[in-house]
Every structure is written in structure tokens, then in C-alpha cells.
Amino acid sequence: MSDFEKTPEVGGIAADRLRSIIERIERLEEERKGLANDIKDIYAEAKSAGFDVPVVRRIISARKKEPSEIEEQETLFDIYRRALGM
């Protein structure tokens, strides 16, 4: 059996390969949905433990950045606050 017979083409598209790609994406999307729900539950746990969730989110965001980027953003934040008289 040739490769052509193993992977029928429809309109120049390898149907089996396309189906495989789509099914893998669908599985990952489902996993991502489950992970998003898990993360939501952990934020709810943080809130019930008395933590300020927006601050927790800000810390998580900051941990993904370089220290120099964090410093620059905090400096701008302070400048903007002072400009607004806060």
C-alpha cells in the first residue's frame, strides 16, 4: 500500500493528517479549559484565605518579567500617580 492510499487526499488535503491535527488541538483546548478552572479555584481559595486577589494576580504577572521591566513600570506608575495628585 502506498502512502497515497494510507492518507487519502480530498481537494489536495491529506484528510487523516488534518483530522489528527484538529483532534490534538481539541484535546489541548479541553485541557486548557480544565486548567483555567483549576486556576479559578485556586484564586477563590486565595480569596477565602484573606488574600487580595488583584494583588496576587499582579505578583504573578511581575514574576514573569525581568526586574528592570518591573522597576520601569513601577517608576511610571508612581510618576502617573503623583501627576494625578494621588
OpenMM code with the backbone's topology and positions (N, CA, C; nanometers):
from openmm import Vec3, app, unit

residues = "MET SER ASP PHE GLU LYS THR PRO GLU VAL GLY GLY ILE ALA ALA ASP ARG LEU ARG SER ILE ILE GLU ARG ILE GLU ARG LEU GLU GLU GLU ARG LYS GLY LEU ALA ASN ASP ILE LYS ASP ILE TYR ALA GLU ALA LYS SER ALA GLY PHE ASP VAL PRO VAL VAL ARG ARG ILE ILE SER ALA ARG LYS LYS GLU PRO SER GLU ILE GLU GLU GLN GLU THR LEU PHE ASP ILE TYR ARG ARG ALA LEU GLY MET".split()
positions = [
    Vec3(0.0852, -0.1179, 0.0000),
    Vec3(0.0000, 0.0000, 0.0000),
    Vec3(0.0898, 0.1243, 0.0000),
    Vec3(0.0652, 0.2174, -0.0872),
    Vec3(0.1463, 0.3383, -0.0960),
    Vec3(0.1004, 0.4401, 0.0074),
    Vec3(0.1837, 0.5433, 0.0288),
    Vec3(0.1470, 0.6499, 0.1223),
    Vec3(0.0180, 0.7182, 0.0795),
    Vec3(-0.0022, 0.7278, -0.0504),
    Vec3(-0.1218, 0.7933, -0.1012),
    Vec3(-0.2463, 0.7175, -0.0570),
    Vec3(-0.2413, 0.5840, -0.0583),
    Vec3(-0.3566, 0.5046, -0.0196),
    Vec3(-0.3808, 0.5124, 0.1309),
    Vec3(-0.2744, 0.5270, 0.2104),
    Vec3(-0.2880, 0.5365, 0.3555),
    Vec3(-0.3492, 0.6693, 0.3971),
    Vec3(-0.3172, 0.7745, 0.3253),
    Vec3(-0.3648, 0.9083, 0.3574),
    Vec3(-0.4405, 0.9636, 0.2374),
    Vec3(-0.5718, 0.9356, 0.2318),
    Vec3(-0.6480, 0.9866, 0.1177),
    Vec3(-0.6491, 1.1388, 0.1169),
    Vec3(-0.6441, 1.1930, -0.0010),
    Vec3(-0.6475, 1.3386, -0.0146),
    Vec3(-0.7814, 1.3804, -0.0721),
    Vec3(-0.8329, 1.4867, -0.0164),
    Vec3(-0.9579, 1.5439, -0.0646),
    Vec3(-0.9278, 1.6878, -0.0995),
    Vec3(-0.9383, 1.7192, -0.2251),
    Vec3(-0.9090, 1.8556, -0.2687),
    Vec3(-0.7653, 1.8939, -0.2409),
    Vec3(-0.6739, 1.7969, -0.2465),
    Vec3(-0.5321, 1.8248, -0.2226),
    Vec3(-0.4947, 1.8283, -0.0754),
    Vec3(-0.5883, 1.7907, 0.0143),
    Vec3(-0.5629, 1.7938, 0.1584),
    Vec3(-0.5551, 1.6507, 0.2103),
    Vec3(-0.4507, 1.6197, 0.2862),
    Vec3(-0.4375, 1.4886, 0.3483),
    Vec3(-0.5354, 1.4815, 0.4653),
    Vec3(-0.6466, 1.4151, 0.4440),
    Vec3(-0.7567, 1.4154, 0.5413),
    Vec3(-0.7160, 1.3573, 0.6758),
    Vec3(-0.6426, 1.2470, 0.6776),
    Vec3(-0.6025, 1.1855, 0.8048),
    Vec3(-0.5122, 1.2782, 0.8847),
    Vec3(-0.4203, 1.3419, 0.8157),
    Vec3(-0.3277, 1.4337, 0.8841),
    Vec3(-0.4041, 1.5520, 0.9413),
    Vec3(-0.4958, 1.6071, 0.8634),
    Vec3(-0.5774, 1.7204, 0.9088),
    Vec3(-0.6617, 1.6804, 1.0296),
    Vec3(-0.7245, 1.5626, 1.0230),
    Vec3(-0.8059, 1.5140, 1.1344),
    Vec3(-0.7208, 1.5003, 1.2603),
    Vec3(-0.6005, 1.4458, 1.2462),
    Vec3(-0.5094, 1.4293, 1.3597),
    Vec3(-0.4736, 1.5636, 1.4227),
    Vec3(-0.4425, 1.6599, 1.3402),
    Vec3(-0.4068, 1.7938, 1.3899),
    Vec3(-0.5244, 1.8565, 1.4640),
    Vec3(-0.6424, 1.8484, 1.4049),
    Vec3(-0.7607, 1.9081, 1.4666),
    Vec3(-0.7930, 1.8400, 1.5993),
    Vec3(-0.7848, 1.7074, 1.6029),
    Vec3(-0.8142, 1.6354, 1.7266),
    Vec3(-0.7136, 1.6676, 1.8361),
    Vec3(-0.5867, 1.6843, 1.8009),
    Vec3(-0.4861, 1.7223, 1.9006),
    Vec3(-0.5148, 1.8604, 1.9565),
    Vec3(-0.5512, 1.9532, 1.8692),
    Vec3(-0.5853, 2.0895, 1.9145),
    Vec3(-0.7062, 2.0849, 2.0057),
    Vec3(-0.8065, 2.0056, 1.9682),
    Vec3(-0.9265, 1.9955, 2.0515),
    Vec3(-0.8940, 1.9391, 2.1899),
    Vec3(-0.8076, 1.8382, 2.1963),
    Vec3(-0.7693, 1.7820, 2.3266),
    Vec3(-0.6974, 1.8869, 2.4115),
    Vec3(-0.6068, 1.9615, 2.3487),
    Vec3(-0.5332, 2.0645, 2.4230),
    Vec3(-0.6262, 2.1766, 2.4691),
    Vec3(-0.7225, 2.2143, 2.3846),
    Vec3(-0.8206, 2.3161, 2.4242),
    Vec3(-0.8986, 2.2687, 2.5467),
    Vec3(-0.9357, 2.1408, 2.5483),
    Vec3(-1.0093, 2.0855, 2.6623),
    Vec3(-0.9220, 2.0862, 2.7878),
    Vec3(-0.7931, 2.0519, 2.7713),
    Vec3(-0.7007, 2.0565, 2.8852),
    Vec3(-0.6860, 2.1990, 2.9363),
    Vec3(-0.6757, 2.2943, 2.8428),
    Vec3(-0.6616, 2.4347, 2.8824),
    Vec3(-0.7843, 2.4810, 2.9609),
    Vec3(-0.9029, 2.4369, 2.9173),
    Vec3(-1.0257, 2.4725, 2.9878),
    Vec3(-1.0218, 2.4177, 3.1304),
    Vec3(-0.9768, 2.2937, 3.1448),
    Vec3(-0.9657, 2.2340, 3.2776),
    Vec3(-0.8656, 2.3078, 3.3642),
    Vec3(-0.7526, 2.3462, 3.3047),
    Vec3(-0.6516, 2.4212, 3.3801),
    Vec3(-0.7050, 2.5578, 3.4218),
    Vec3(-0.7788, 2.6227, 3.3324),
    Vec3(-0.8361, 2.7537, 3.3657),
    Vec3(-0.9309, 2.7411, 3.4845),
    Vec3(-1.0076, 2.6332, 3.4871),
    Vec3(-1.0982, 2.6112, 3.6008),
    Vec3(-1.0194, 2.5858, 3.7282),
    Vec3(-0.9101, 2.5110, 3.7184),
    Vec3(-0.8257, 2.4859, 3.8350),
    Vec3(-0.7665, 2.6161, 3.8888),
    Vec3(-0.7206, 2.7023, 3.7989),
    Vec3(-0.6627, 2.8305, 3.8394),
    Vec3(-0.7700, 2.9171, 3.9068),
    Vec3(-0.8905, 2.9174, 3.8508),
    Vec3(-1.0018, 2.9926, 3.9101),
    Vec3(-1.0277, 2.9452, 4.0524),
    Vec3(-1.0242, 2.8132, 4.0716),
    Vec3(-1.0453, 2.7567, 4.2054),
    Vec3(-0.9362, 2.8006, 4.3028),
    Vec3(-0.8127, 2.8085, 4.2557),
    Vec3(-0.7024, 2.8488, 4.3428),
    Vec3(-0.7155, 2.9966, 4.3808),
    Vec3(-0.7592, 3.0800, 4.2867),
    Vec3(-0.7833, 3.2210, 4.3203),
    Vec3(-0.8951, 3.2322, 4.4247),
    Vec3(-0.9975, 3.1496, 4.4108),
    Vec3(-1.1058, 3.1504, 4.5098),
    Vec3(-1.0530, 3.1074, 4.6463),
    Vec3(-0.9638, 3.0098, 4.6467),
    Vec3(-0.9009, 2.9656, 4.7714),
    Vec3(-0.8191, 3.0785, 4.8334),
    Vec3(-0.7444, 3.1504, 4.7482),
    Vec3(-0.6646, 3.2628, 4.7976),
    Vec3(-0.7549, 3.3685, 4.8598),
    Vec3(-0.8666, 3.3978, 4.7924),
    Vec3(-0.9607, 3.4980, 4.8437),
    Vec3(-1.0188, 3.4535, 4.9771),
    Vec3(-1.0573, 3.3268, 4.9874),
    Vec3(-1.1170, 3.2789, 5.1125),
    Vec3(-1.0142, 3.2733, 5.2257),
    Vec3(-0.8849, 3.2691, 5.1888),
    Vec3(-0.7794, 3.2705, 5.2905),
    Vec3(-0.7430, 3.4132, 5.3303),
    Vec3(-0.8132, 3.5119, 5.2704),
    Vec3(-0.7918, 3.6506, 5.3084),
    Vec3(-0.6919, 3.7269, 5.2221),
    Vec3(-0.6443, 3.6652, 5.1128),
    Vec3(-0.5500, 3.7353, 5.0251),
    Vec3(-0.6259, 3.8220, 4.9264),
    Vec3(-0.5644, 3.9342, 4.8888),
    Vec3(-0.6218, 4.0261, 4.7914),
    Vec3(-0.5888, 3.9715, 4.6518),
    Vec3(-0.6895, 3.9194, 4.5820),
    Vec3(-0.6680, 3.8508, 4.4546),
    Vec3(-0.6058, 3.9415, 4.3479),
    Vec3(-0.6488, 4.0680, 4.3323),
    Vec3(-0.5816, 4.1521, 4.2333),
    Vec3(-0.4311, 4.1682, 4.2616),
    Vec3(-0.3946, 4.1747, 4.3888),
    Vec3(-0.2524, 4.1854, 4.4231),
    Vec3(-0.1808, 4.0545, 4.3896),
    Vec3(-0.2455, 3.9422, 4.4171),
    Vec3(-0.1867, 3.8127, 4.3822),
    Vec3(-0.1656, 3.8050, 4.2309),
    Vec3(-0.2644, 3.8488, 4.1536),
    Vec3(-0.2511, 3.8490, 4.0068),
    Vec3(-0.1359, 3.9392, 3.9629),
    Vec3(-0.1226, 4.0541, 4.0277),
    Vec3(-0.0148, 4.1475, 3.9927),
    Vec3(0.1222, 4.0855, 4.0226),
    Vec3(0.1321, 4.0137, 4.1340),
    Vec3(0.2580, 3.9480, 4.1684),
    Vec3(0.2910, 3.8396, 4.0667),
    Vec3(0.1918, 3.7615, 4.0280),
    Vec3(0.2142, 3.6558, 3.9291),
    Vec3(0.2606, 3.7164, 3.7976),
    Vec3(0.1995, 3.8256, 3.7580),
    Vec3(0.2404, 3.8949, 3.6358),
    Vec3(0.3834, 3.9460, 3.6466),
    Vec3(0.4171, 4.0036, 3.7622),
    Vec3(0.5513, 4.0598, 3.7824),
    Vec3(0.6583, 3.9512, 3.7800),
    Vec3(0.6254, 3.8332, 3.8316),
    Vec3(0.7237, 3.7246, 3.8362),
    Vec3(0.7621, 3.6756, 3.6970),
    Vec3(0.6813, 3.7085, 3.5964),
    Vec3(0.7097, 3.6691, 3.4582),
    Vec3(0.8012, 3.7688, 3.3877),
    Vec3(0.8259, 3.8831, 3.4518),
    Vec3(0.9004, 3.9908, 3.3879),
    Vec3(1.0421, 4.0003, 3.4427),
    Vec3(1.1245, 4.0688, 3.3669),
    Vec3(1.2611, 4.0985, 3.4103),
    Vec3(1.2556, 4.2073, 3.5179),
    Vec3(1.3476, 4.2026, 3.6144),
    Vec3(1.3487, 4.3054, 3.7200),
    Vec3(1.3531, 4.4482, 3.6658),
    Vec3(1.4273, 4.4712, 3.5585),
    Vec3(1.4352, 4.6068, 3.5032),
    Vec3(1.3008, 4.6518, 3.4474),
    Vec3(1.2270, 4.5604, 3.3890),
    Vec3(1.0950, 4.5939, 3.3358),
    Vec3(0.9988, 4.6279, 3.4494),
    Vec3(1.0069, 4.5524, 3.5578),
    Vec3(0.9225, 4.5779, 3.6749),
    Vec3(0.9543, 4.7154, 3.7326),
    Vec3(1.0823, 4.7444, 3.7480),
    Vec3(1.1245, 4.8725, 3.8038),
    Vec3(1.0754, 4.9884, 3.7176),
    Vec3(1.0875, 4.9748, 3.5862),
    Vec3(1.0428, 5.0800, 3.4952),
    Vec3(0.8925, 5.1032, 3.5087),
    Vec3(0.8145, 4.9942, 3.5146),
    Vec3(0.6694, 5.0078, 3.5265),
    Vec3(0.6291, 5.0694, 3.6598),
    Vec3(0.6963, 5.0303, 3.7666),
    Vec3(0.6632, 5.0863, 3.8975),
    Vec3(0.7004, 5.2338, 3.9051),
    Vec3(0.8119, 5.2707, 3.8414),
    Vec3(0.8514, 5.4113, 3.8377),
    Vec3(0.7465, 5.4933, 3.7638),
    Vec3(0.7028, 5.4431, 3.6476),
    Vec3(0.5993, 5.5132, 3.5715),
    Vec3(0.4683, 5.5198, 3.6496),
    Vec3(0.4346, 5.4117, 3.7180),
    Vec3(0.3131, 5.4096, 3.7992),
    Vec3(0.3184, 5.5202, 3.9044),
    Vec3(0.4327, 5.5335, 3.9726),
    Vec3(0.4484, 5.6377, 4.0743),
    Vec3(0.4413, 5.7769, 4.0136),
    Vec3(0.5047, 5.7951, 3.8987),
    Vec3(0.5013, 5.9255, 3.8308),
    Vec3(0.3581, 5.9611, 3.7937),
    Vec3(0.2850, 5.8668, 3.7364),
    Vec3(0.1469, 5.8920, 3.6964),
    Vec3(0.0603, 5.9229, 3.8180),
    Vec3(0.0794, 5.8493, 3.9273),
    Vec3(0.0021, 5.8750, 4.0491),
    Vec3(0.0285, 6.0158, 4.0990),
    Vec3(0.1561, 6.0555, 4.1044),
    Vec3(0.1880, 6.1901, 4.1522),
    Vec3(0.1316, 6.2962, 4.0604),
    Vec3(0.1353, 6.2705, 3.9298),
    Vec3(0.0790, 6.3666, 3.8333),
    Vec3(-0.0702, 6.3854, 3.8567),
    Vec3(-0.1363, 6.2839, 3.9081),
    Vec3(-0.2796, 6.2930, 3.9346),
    Vec3(-0.3100, 6.3342, 4.0787),
    Vec3(-0.2028, 6.3639, 4.1543),
    Vec3(-0.2219, 6.4084, 4.2911),
    Vec3(-0.2657, 6.2971, 4.3861),
    Vec3(-0.2264, 6.1776, 4.3574),
    Vec3(-0.2682, 6.0629, 4.4410),
    Vec3(-0.1613, 6.0336, 4.5458),
] * unit.nanometer
topology = app.Topology()
chain = topology.addChain("A")
for resn in residues:
    res = topology.addResidue(resn, chain)
    for name in ("N", "CA", "C"):
        topology.addAtom(name, app.Element.getBySymbol(name[0]), res)
